[in-house]
Amino acid sequence: VEDAGGKCLACAVDIRNDGAIQSAMKEAADKFGGIDILINNASAISLTGTAATDPKRFDLMMGINARGTYMCSKFALPYLQKSSNPHILNISPPLNMNPRWFKDHVAYTMAKYGMSMCVLGMSEEFKPLSIAVNALWPRTAIYTAAMEMLGGGSEVANQCRKPEIMSDAAYVMLTRKSSEYTGNFAIDDEVLTSAGVNDLDQYAWVPGSTLLPDFFLDGEDPHKIRQQMEEKGATPAFGGGSKSAAGGPAQTFSAIEGLLSEDLVSSMNGVFQFNLTGPEEGVWFIDLKTGSGKLGQGEAPGGANCTMTLDSEDFVKMFKGELKAVSAFMSGKLKIQGDMGLAMKLEKLMNKMDKSKL
């Protein structure tokens, strides 16, 4: 921001903490002489069904998306009332009540729609104060860290637009007169075309490519979105049933056994246990702490430093490079108990695997 000629105040804030929000608001007002704009962008996402969504993940999404947006708006209100053109902009979707946007990830949809319901209610509530409250949502997937995680890696980038389309659209909205422009659920490309921007291809990571539609829009289907991602080489970490994993866990462990060495043990220094569910249910362990390493079926002798629980097909996909461990963990497919640092080291082992043997 400062390199571009602006002034900046960086604040580390957990928006689930009311005191932290209030302190950041005061710091900003003291530094800049007031607050004109609040952008509620912070969100947590887990595209998991009801059975796979644990209470902590549910509370995280509701605490950040719905409650966090509400409280940030509440605590910004006294400062916005003093502005000559005050705006609140929530990065949230139109309120689409089609059940297909609920059935695969009801908790996330509830939390995200909480942000949109703030727009619906506060835009009317704050009209007498001339405080605009609007929502902005992208037409297509935007390539961010979250999209890389949900798409299973960087392969999804060529189906996405750049974040600049959202910032340019936000600029158009935030420079409009707050007393006249409020209560809108805007889509990024529609905002820009209404402002005279006709070259939308400039925002594509790969100009001319087929773009991936975003969630919650009419005419789109979450399963077709997943299918398009797969057809273009991405590995989505959400939705759909897993395909049969050829070879199975036994073949994967056999390939891992060929990698065991004293050097690997020295670099890993830990014992893993894999509790596999699904079509090839079972318990396996890999000892990368003693000697030149060993593995086998059953619980780890002497206990494990890191225990991973996941579907047997997803286990094979992880070692084949078709499913990233971080994507599996963030989407709820992979549960980890014990040493998280050791779990991260395991990806090094996955990268060494000869995929032809799996």
VOPAGU-2260 file (C-alpha; in pm, 1 decimal, decimal comma):
REM VOPAGU-2260
SITE   aa  ch    i         X         Y         Z
SITE  VAL   A    0       0,0       0,0       0,0
SITE  GLU   A    1     274,5     245,8      93,4
SITE  ASP   A    2     480,2     158,6    -215,6
SITE  ALA   A    3     173,8     259,1    -419,9
SITE  GLY   A    4     165,1     596,8    -246,0
SITE  GLY   A    5     -89,3     529,8      26,7
SITE  LYS   A    6     -67,9     517,6     403,8
SITE  CYS   A    7    -115,5     195,1     593,5
SITE  LEU   A    8    -176,7      68,3     947,0
SITE  ALA   A    9    -131,4    -306,4     993,1
SITE  CYS   A   10    -326,9    -460,2    1280,6
SITE  ALA   A   11    -323,3    -825,1    1387,8
SITE  VAL   A   12    -687,4    -891,0    1470,5
SITE  ASP   A   13    -897,5   -1196,9    1550,9
SITE  ILE   A   14   -1247,4   -1069,9    1469,2
SITE  ARG   A   15   -1395,6   -1321,4    1713,5
SITE  ASN   A   16   -1247,0   -1099,0    1984,5
SITE  ASP   A   17   -1462,7    -788,9    2040,9
SITE  GLY   A   18   -1185,0    -604,7    2222,8
SITE  ALA   A   19    -941,6    -662,5    1937,4
SITE  ILE   A   20   -1193,4    -522,3    1687,6
SITE  GLN   A   21   -1255,3    -212,2    1898,2
SITE  SER   A   22    -882,2    -151,4    1947,5
SITE  ALA   A   23    -815,1    -177,5    1574,0
SITE  MET   A   24   -1101,5      62,2    1495,1
SITE  LYS   A   25    -967,0     316,9    1743,5
SITE  GLU   A   26    -609,2     282,9    1614,3
SITE  ALA   A   27    -728,5     337,8    1257,0
SITE  ALA   A   28    -941,1     638,8    1349,0
SITE  ASP   A   29    -657,6     791,6    1551,9
SITE  LYS   A   30    -405,0     744,6    1269,0
SITE  PHE   A   31    -622,0     854,5     976,9
SITE  GLY   A   32    -864,9    1092,3    1146,6
SITE  GLY   A   33   -1169,3     869,0    1100,9
SITE  ILE   A   34   -1308,5     567,8     916,0
SITE  ASP   A   35   -1491,3     600,5     584,1
SITE  ILE   A   36   -1504,2     239,0     466,4
SITE  LEU   A   37   -1533,4    -103,4     628,4
SITE  ILE   A   38   -1472,6    -408,7     408,1
SITE  ASN   A   39   -1580,5    -733,5     570,3
SITE  ASN   A   40   -1361,9    -982,2     384,5
SITE  ALA   A   41   -1250,1   -1225,0     656,6
SITE  SER   A   42   -1399,7   -1571,7     616,0
SITE  ALA   A   43   -1343,8   -1931,1     717,8
SITE  ILE   A   44   -1443,0   -2211,4     481,7
SITE  SER   A   45   -1498,4   -2585,5     513,3
SITE  LEU   A   46   -1701,9   -2744,3     234,5
SITE  THR   A   47   -1803,9   -3043,5     442,9
SITE  GLY   A   48   -2135,9   -3213,9     509,2
SITE  THR   A   49   -2304,7   -3225,6     846,6
SITE  ALA   A   50   -2148,2   -3554,6     961,9
SITE  ALA   A   51   -1798,4   -3438,3     869,5
SITE  THR   A   52   -1824,3   -3089,2    1021,9
SITE  ASP   A   53   -1699,5   -3097,1    1380,1
SITE  PRO   A   54   -1824,4   -2841,6    1635,5
SITE  LYS   A   55   -1498,0   -2643,0    1638,6
SITE  ARG   A   56   -1504,6   -2595,7    1261,2
SITE  PHE   A   57   -1872,6   -2495,7    1274,0
SITE  ASP   A   58   -1803,2   -2241,7    1548,5
SITE  LEU   A   59   -1501,5   -2105,8    1357,3
SITE  MET   A   60   -1709,5   -2036,8    1045,9
SITE  MET   A   61   -2001,1   -1886,1    1236,2
SITE  GLY   A   62   -1768,1   -1685,7    1461,1
SITE  ILE   A   63   -1571,5   -1529,6    1176,1
SITE  ASN   A   64   -1819,5   -1508,7     888,8
SITE  ALA   A   65   -2149,9   -1420,7    1053,2
SITE  ARG   A   66   -2066,6   -1290,0    1401,3
SITE  GLY   A   67   -1738,0   -1129,2    1297,2
SITE  THR   A   68   -1902,5    -934,1    1015,2
SITE  TYR   A   69   -2183,6    -823,0    1244,1
SITE  MET   A   70   -1952,5    -705,4    1521,4
SITE  CYS   A   71   -1708,0    -528,5    1289,4
SITE  SER   A   72   -2003,6    -339,9    1141,0
SITE  LYS   A   73   -2139,7    -260,2    1486,4
SITE  PHE   A   74   -1811,6    -124,0    1620,8
SITE  ALA   A   75   -1739,2      73,8    1302,4
SITE  LEU   A   76   -2077,8     246,2    1318,0
SITE  PRO   A   77   -1982,3     542,0    1542,8
SITE  TYR   A   78   -1690,2     627,7    1313,6
SITE  LEU   A   79   -1885,3     579,7     989,7
SITE  GLN   A   80   -2155,0     818,9    1111,9
SITE  LYS   A   81   -1894,8    1097,3    1102,8
SITE  SER   A   82   -1790,9    1026,4     741,3
SITE  SER   A   83   -1915,4    1224,1     441,5
SITE  ASN   A   84   -1949,2     908,9     225,7
SITE  PRO   A   85   -1954,7     602,0     453,5
SITE  HIS   A   86   -1962,7     247,6     312,0
SITE  ILE   A   87   -1972,2    -107,9     443,2
SITE  LEU   A   88   -1887,2    -369,8     181,9
SITE  ASN   A   89   -1927,3    -740,4     260,1
SITE  ILE   A   90   -1755,3    -996,0      37,4
SITE  SER   A   91   -2051,8   -1231,7      34,3
SITE  PRO   A   92   -2295,1   -1384,3    -216,2
SITE  PRO   A   93   -2651,5   -1309,9    -316,1
SITE  LEU   A   94   -2902,2   -1490,0     -92,9
SITE  ASN   A   95   -2978,5   -1782,6    -322,6
SITE  MET   A   96   -3220,4   -2020,0    -145,3
SITE  ASN   A   97   -3179,9   -2306,5    -392,4
SITE  PRO   A   98   -3123,4   -2619,5    -175,1
SITE  ARG   A   99   -2830,5   -2731,7    -391,9
SITE  TRP   A  100   -2617,3   -2458,6    -232,6
SITE  PHE   A  101   -2694,1   -2598,2     112,8
SITE  LYS   A  102   -2699,8   -2975,7      86,3
SITE  ASP   A  103   -2324,7   -3047,5      56,2
SITE  HIS   A  104   -2197,4   -2781,7     299,3
SITE  VAL   A  105   -2488,0   -2647,7     501,8
SITE  ALA   A  106   -2265,1   -2505,7     779,6
SITE  TYR   A  107   -2052,7   -2297,4     541,1
SITE  THR   A  108   -2358,5   -2170,6     353,1
SITE  MET   A  109   -2527,7   -2071,0     679,1
SITE  ALA   A  110   -2216,7   -1881,9     791,3
SITE  LYS   A  111   -2155,9   -1712,2     455,3
SITE  TYR   A  112   -2520,2   -1616,4     416,7
SITE  GLY   A  113   -2496,7   -1461,7     762,8
SITE  MET   A  114   -2270,1   -1199,0     603,7
SITE  SER   A  115   -2525,6   -1142,6     327,3
SITE  MET   A  116   -2811,2   -1112,8     576,3
SITE  CYS   A  117   -2615,7    -832,4     743,3
SITE  VAL   A  118   -2634,1    -649,9     408,9
SITE  LEU   A  119   -3006,5    -715,7     376,8
SITE  GLY   A  120   -3085,2    -584,4     725,2
SITE  MET   A  121   -2823,1    -315,8     784,1
SITE  SER   A  122   -2874,4    -147,8     446,4
SITE  GLU   A  123   -3230,0     -69,5     553,5
SITE  GLU   A  124   -3138,8       2,6     915,1
SITE  PHE   A  125   -2863,7     250,0     823,4
SITE  LYS   A  126   -3047,6     429,3     539,3
SITE  PRO   A  127   -3144,5     721,7     762,2
SITE  LEU   A  128   -2772,0     760,5     843,9
SITE  SER   A  129   -2673,7     755,5     472,2
SITE  ILE   A  130   -2438,6     462,5     542,8
SITE  ALA   A  131   -2426,1     232,9     241,5
SITE  VAL   A  132   -2416,6    -142,8     302,8
SITE  ASN   A  133   -2357,7    -360,8      -3,6
SITE  ALA   A  134   -2226,7    -705,3     -97,2
SITE  LEU   A  135   -1978,7    -796,6    -370,6
SITE  TRP   A  136   -1930,0   -1148,5    -509,8
SITE  PRO   A  137   -1724,4   -1279,2    -801,9
SITE  ARG   A  138   -1883,3   -1427,8   -1112,4
SITE  THR   A  139   -1597,4   -1675,4   -1143,3
SITE  ALA   A  140   -1343,9   -1839,4    -918,2
SITE  ILE   A  141   -1068,2   -1600,4    -806,5
SITE  TYR   A  142    -721,3   -1749,9    -772,7
SITE  THR   A  143    -626,7   -1705,4    -407,2
SITE  ALA   A  144    -467,1   -1929,7    -144,4
SITE  ALA   A  145    -815,0   -2056,6     -52,8
SITE  MET   A  146    -893,0   -2142,4    -414,5
SITE  GLU   A  147    -559,7   -2322,5    -451,6
SITE  MET   A  148    -647,6   -2528,0    -144,7
SITE  LEU   A  149   -1002,3   -2609,9    -261,6
SITE  GLY   A  150    -887,2   -2679,9    -615,7
SITE  GLY   A  151    -620,2   -2921,6    -503,5
SITE  GLY   A  152    -324,2   -2714,8    -625,2
SITE  SER   A  153    -208,0   -2453,8    -873,3
SITE  GLU   A  154    -361,5   -2642,7   -1167,6
SITE  VAL   A  155    -691,7   -2462,3   -1103,9
SITE  ALA   A  156    -536,1   -2119,8   -1176,9
SITE  ASN   A  157    -600,1   -2132,9   -1551,9
SITE  GLN   A  158    -976,0   -2147,2   -1479,0
SITE  CYS   A  159    -969,5   -1840,4   -1253,8
SITE  ARG   A  160    -964,2   -1464,3   -1267,8
SITE  LYS   A  161    -716,4   -1246,8   -1078,7
SITE  PRO   A  162    -804,6   -1075,0    -749,2
SITE  GLU   A  163    -774,1    -738,0    -927,0
SITE  ILE   A  164   -1124,0    -777,8   -1072,7
SITE  MET   A  165   -1265,6    -771,6    -720,2
SITE  SER   A  166   -1056,8    -474,5    -607,7
SITE  ASP   A  167   -1147,0    -274,8    -919,4
SITE  ALA   A  168   -1516,8    -354,9    -872,9
SITE  ALA   A  169   -1495,0    -262,2    -503,8
SITE  TYR   A  170   -1338,9      73,2    -597,6
SITE  VAL   A  171   -1631,6     150,4    -828,8
SITE  MET   A  172   -1882,8      65,6    -555,6
SITE  LEU   A  173   -1704,0     250,5    -275,7
SITE  THR   A  174   -1674,5     573,8    -472,4
SITE  ARG   A  175   -2048,6     589,7    -536,3
SITE  LYS   A  176   -2270,0     813,9    -324,2
SITE  SER   A  177   -2356,5     622,1      -6,9
SITE  SER   A  178   -2697,4     785,3      28,1
SITE  GLU   A  179   -2800,2     655,0    -314,9
SITE  TYR   A  180   -2620,3     321,1    -357,7
SITE  THR   A  181   -2708,1      71,2     -85,4
SITE  GLY   A  182   -2863,6    -273,0     -37,6
SITE  ASN   A  183   -2708,4    -418,0    -353,1
SITE  PHE   A  184   -2583,4    -774,4    -403,4
SITE  ALA   A  185   -2337,4    -694,1    -679,0
SITE  ILE   A  186   -2139,2    -925,3    -909,0
SITE  ASP   A  187   -1786,9    -811,1    -996,9
SITE  ASP   A  188   -1805,4    -813,0   -1378,3
SITE  GLU   A  189   -2149,9    -649,0   -1379,7
SITE  VAL   A  190   -2018,0    -364,1   -1167,4
SITE  LEU   A  191   -1726,4    -308,8   -1405,5
SITE  THR   A  192   -1930,2    -324,5   -1726,1
SITE  SER   A  193   -2174,3     -73,6   -1576,3
SITE  ALA   A  194   -1874,2     155,6   -1523,4
SITE  GLY   A  195   -1762,7     119,6   -1886,1
SITE  VAL   A  196   -1502,2    -156,9   -1850,6
SITE  ASN   A  197   -1547,1    -388,5   -2149,0
SITE  ASP   A  198   -1218,6    -582,9   -2152,9
SITE  LEU   A  199   -1278,2    -848,1   -1887,0
SITE  ASP   A  200   -1021,8   -1082,6   -2040,6
SITE  GLN   A  201    -750,1    -871,2   -1878,3
SITE  TYR   A  202    -852,2   -1022,5   -1544,3
SITE  ALA   A  203    -814,0   -1386,8   -1650,9
SITE  TRP   A  204    -501,3   -1574,4   -1541,7
SITE  VAL   A  205    -503,7   -1727,1   -1888,4
SITE  PRO   A  206    -681,6   -1495,3   -2136,1
SITE  GLY   A  207    -936,2   -1678,7   -2348,3
SITE  SER   A  208    -962,6   -1977,2   -2112,9
SITE  THR   A  209   -1285,0   -2136,3   -1990,5
SITE  LEU   A  210   -1356,2   -1984,1   -1649,7
SITE  LEU   A  211   -1481,8   -2170,7   -1345,2
SITE  PRO   A  212   -1812,2   -2031,5   -1212,4
SITE  ASP   A  213   -1824,1   -1938,1    -846,0
SITE  PHE   A  214   -2069,7   -2080,2    -593,7
SITE  PHE   A  215   -2417,0   -1946,8    -507,9
SITE  LEU   A  216   -2508,6   -1804,7    -849,4
SITE  ASP   A  217   -2823,6   -1891,4   -1045,3
SITE  GLY   A  218   -2770,8   -2129,3   -1334,5
SITE  GLU   A  219   -2464,9   -2296,2   -1177,4
SITE  ASP   A  220   -2440,9   -2637,7   -1014,1
SITE  PRO   A  221   -2175,8   -2733,3    -753,6
SITE  HIS   A  222   -2128,9   -3080,6    -903,1
SITE  LYS   A  223   -2077,1   -2938,3   -1251,9
SITE  ILE   A  224   -1822,9   -2695,1   -1104,5
SITE  ARG   A  225   -1635,9   -2988,6    -954,0
SITE  GLN   A  226   -1654,8   -3177,2   -1285,4
SITE  GLN   A  227   -1513,2   -2879,1   -1477,3
SITE  MET   A  228   -1223,5   -2852,0   -1231,7
SITE  GLU   A  229   -1140,2   -3219,8   -1277,7
SITE  GLU   A  230   -1163,5   -3198,8   -1658,3
SITE  LYS   A  231    -906,2   -2917,9   -1657,3
SITE  GLY   A  232    -658,9   -3114,1   -1444,1
SITE  ALA   A  233    -744,4   -2986,5   -1093,0
SITE  THR   A  234    -822,7   -3213,7    -796,9
SITE  PRO   A  235   -1107,4   -3056,9    -596,0
SITE  ALA   A  236   -1097,6   -3101,7    -219,3
SITE  PHE   A  237   -1475,0   -3086,6    -187,3
SITE  GLY   A  238   -1791,2   -3264,5    -298,8
SITE  GLY   A  239   -1841,6   -3583,7    -491,2
SITE  GLY   A  240   -1758,9   -3940,6    -408,3
SITE  SER   A  241   -1407,8   -4067,9    -454,9
SITE  LYS   A  242   -1329,7   -4286,7    -752,7
SITE  SER   A  243   -1183,2   -4629,0    -700,3
SITE  ALA   A  244    -816,8   -4601,8    -615,1
SITE  ALA   A  245    -632,1   -4858,7    -821,3
SITE  GLY   A  246    -380,8   -5068,4    -633,3
SITE  GLY   A  247    -513,2   -4995,0    -288,2
SITE  PRO   A  248    -329,2   -4918,4      36,4
SITE  ALA   A  249    -129,3   -5244,0      35,6
SITE  GLN   A  250      39,7   -5151,8    -292,6
SITE  THR   A  251     104,9   -4799,6    -166,2
SITE  PHE   A  252     270,4   -4929,4     153,0
SITE  SER   A  253     475,2   -5170,1     -56,0
SITE  ALA   A  254     606,8   -4877,2    -259,1
SITE  ILE   A  255     681,0   -4683,0      62,3
SITE  GLU   A  256     877,6   -4981,0     197,7
SITE  GLY   A  257    1118,8   -4947,8     -93,0
SITE  LEU   A  258    1204,9   -4595,4      22,9
SITE  LEU   A  259    1291,9   -4683,4     381,9
SITE  SER   A  260    1648,5   -4596,1     478,6
SITE  GLU   A  261    1854,8   -4465,1     767,6
SITE  ASP   A  262    1872,3   -4123,6     595,9
SITE  LEU   A  263    1493,0   -4106,1     574,3
SITE  VAL   A  264    1462,3   -4208,2     939,9
SITE  SER   A  265    1713,5   -3940,1    1036,6
SITE  SER   A  266    1520,4   -3669,9     851,0
SITE  MET   A  267    1171,9   -3775,6     971,7
SITE  ASN   A  268    1233,1   -3903,8    1327,4
SITE  GLY   A  269     876,7   -4007,6    1396,5
SITE  VAL   A  270     622,4   -4289,6    1394,9
SITE  PHE   A  271     302,9   -4264,3    1190,0
SITE  GLN   A  272     -19,0   -4459,0    1225,9
SITE  PHE   A  273    -286,9   -4460,2     955,8
SITE  ASN   A  274    -642,8   -4547,9    1053,4
SITE  LEU   A  275    -802,8   -4615,8     716,4
SITE  THR   A  276   -1178,4   -4620,8     666,8
SITE  GLY   A  277   -1392,5   -4696,5     362,8
SITE  PRO   A  278   -1363,3   -4986,6     116,9
SITE  GLU   A  279   -1024,2   -5111,2     244,7
SITE  GLU   A  280   -1055,2   -5040,5     614,5
SITE  GLY   A  281    -756,3   -5117,4     831,8
SITE  VAL   A  282    -474,3   -4987,3    1051,6
SITE  TRP   A  283    -114,1   -4947,6     930,2
SITE  PHE   A  284     200,4   -4793,0    1073,1
SITE  ILE   A  285     528,8   -4653,6     941,0
SITE  ASP   A  286     819,1   -4636,4    1187,2
SITE  LEU   A  287    1059,1   -4367,4    1070,8
SITE  LYS   A  288    1226,2   -4329,6    1407,9
SITE  THR   A  289    1435,5   -4643,8    1462,0
SITE  GLY   A  290    1700,2   -4823,4    1255,3
SITE  SER   A  291    1639,8   -4802,0     884,0
SITE  GLY   A  292    1261,1   -4785,9     931,3
SITE  LYS   A  293     983,9   -5041,0     905,6
SITE  LEU   A  294     612,5   -5061,2     836,3
SITE  GLY   A  295     328,1   -5305,0     874,2
SITE  GLN   A  296     -36,0   -5362,2     953,6
SITE  GLY   A  297    -176,7   -5300,2    1298,1
SITE  GLU   A  298    -118,7   -5029,3    1555,4
SITE  ALA   A  299     227,9   -4877,0    1586,4
SITE  PRO   A  300     434,7   -5071,6    1843,8
SITE  GLY   A  301     503,8   -4836,8    2133,4
SITE  GLY   A  302     257,4   -4581,2    2004,1
SITE  ALA   A  303     258,3   -4324,1    1723,2
SITE  ASN   A  304     377,0   -3962,2    1723,0
SITE  CYS   A  305     125,2   -3876,7    1452,1
SITE  THR   A  306    -202,1   -4054,6    1375,0
SITE  MET   A  307    -389,7   -3989,2    1051,4
SITE  THR   A  308    -746,9   -4099,4     991,0
SITE  LEU   A  309    -886,1   -4092,7     637,2
SITE  ASP   A  310   -1062,8   -4294,4     369,2
SITE  SER   A  311    -847,4   -4568,6     215,2
SITE  GLU   A  312    -902,3   -4432,1    -136,0
SITE  ASP   A  313    -801,3   -4080,7     -27,7
SITE  PHE   A  314    -488,5   -4228,3     133,4
SITE  VAL   A  315    -382,6   -4374,8    -200,9
SITE  LYS   A  316    -465,6   -4050,5    -380,3
SITE  MET   A  317    -247,0   -3852,2    -139,6
SITE  PHE   A  318      58,4   -4064,7    -210,0
SITE  LYS   A  319     -13,6   -4059,6    -583,8
SITE  GLY   A  320     -16,9   -3678,6    -576,7
SITE  GLU   A  321    -385,0   -3660,0    -675,6
SITE  LEU   A  322    -490,7   -3513,1    -338,9
SITE  LYS   A  323    -280,5   -3269,0    -140,1
SITE  ALA   A  324    -256,8   -3342,2     231,5
SITE  VAL   A  325    -333,6   -2980,9     326,5
SITE  SER   A  326    -642,5   -2985,3     103,7
SITE  ALA   A  327    -760,3   -3310,9     258,3
SITE  PHE   A  328    -705,4   -3172,7     608,6
SITE  MET   A  329    -877,4   -2838,5     545,1
SITE  SER   A  330   -1178,7   -3004,8     383,1
SITE  GLY   A  331   -1221,6   -3253,2     667,8
SITE  LYS   A  332   -1119,3   -3561,2     469,9
SITE  LEU   A  333    -805,2   -3606,0     680,8
SITE  LYS   A  334    -801,2   -3601,6    1061,2
SITE  ILE   A  335    -464,7   -3559,7    1232,6
SITE  GLN   A  336    -381,8   -3629,9    1595,7
SITE  GLY   A  337     -42,3   -3566,6    1751,1
SITE  ASP   A  338     258,5   -3393,1    1596,9
SITE  MET   A  339     134,7   -3159,8    1318,8
SITE  GLY   A  340     491,7   -3071,6    1223,3
SITE  LEU   A  341     563,8   -3438,0    1160,4
SITE  ALA   A  342     251,6   -3460,8     946,2
SITE  MET   A  343     385,7   -3179,4     729,9
SITE  LYS   A  344     716,3   -3364,2     689,9
SITE  LEU   A  345     527,5   -3658,2     545,8
SITE  GLU   A  346     464,3   -3459,0     227,7
SITE  LYS   A  347     839,1   -3483,7     157,6
SITE  LEU   A  348     802,5   -3860,7     154,0
SITE  MET   A  349     501,9   -3834,4     -77,8
SITE  ASN   A  350     702,5   -3622,8    -321,3
SITE  LYS   A  351     971,5   -3893,3    -339,2
SITE  MET   A  352     725,6   -4163,9    -434,3
SITE  ASP   A  353     760,1   -4327,9    -775,5
SITE  LYS   A  354     402,1   -4277,5    -892,1
SITE  SER   A  355     434,2   -4557,4   -1147,8
SITE  LYS   A  356     454,9   -4811,4    -864,3
SITE  LEU   A  357     128,6   -4699,1    -703,1
